[in-house]
Amino acid sequence: MRIHIRRTGGFAGIARQAEIDTADGALGAEATDWHALADRAMAAAHTAPPPGVPDGFRYTLTVDGRTAYCADPDLTDDQRELITRVLKEGA
């Protein structure tokens, strides 16, 4: 499973992106947890970019070619965790 996160907006307007590929074997047994987290985050996301708030972050989540959107402050716990983990651990 390829999980790509793109973050835009914020006060400085600097875009950031990262990607995790669970198929490369580096995550081992943890890959199953990534899949479940990604599925839950995508299920609660929007099919079009939501309005968000001024100076808030907006996110584009792409999982295996499916794209969905979410924005601060209306992230679910699963979305927040997925975004944080991918931006921290991804390349």
C-alpha positions, -999 to +999 in steps of 0.1 A: +000+000+000+014+034-010+003+062+013+011+098+002+003+129+023+005+165+011+001+193+036-005+229+023-016+261+040-006+273+074+007+307+084+038+305+062+021+287+033+049+261+030+038+228+014+052+196+028+047+160+015+059+125+024+051+089+014+052+055+029+051+023+009+041-006+031+049-031+003+086-027+005+088-050+036+106-025+058+075-021+081+072-059+086+042-068+108+034-031+113+022-029+077-012-043+088-016-015+113-008+011+086-034-004+063-061-003+089-052+033+099-052+044+063-085+028+056-101+045+086-086+079+077-098+077+041-133+066+051-138+099+071-122+122+045-139+143+018-140+137-019-134+174-026-112+199-006-131+212+024-130+249+032-108+247+063-100+278+083-077+308+076-040+299+082-050+263+089-035+232+072-052+214+044-043+178+035-045+156+005-044+119+013-036+095-015-038+058-008-031+034-037-043+060-062-075+070-043-074+107-032-094+123-004-091+156+014-093+169+050-085+201+068-077+215+103-094+218+127-118+190+115-095+160+114-105+128+129-081+111+154-072+085+127-065+113+101-043+132+125-024+100+134-019+090+098-008+124+087+016+128+117+031+093+112+036+097+074+051+132+076+075+120+104+085+086+090+080+090+053+104+100+026 
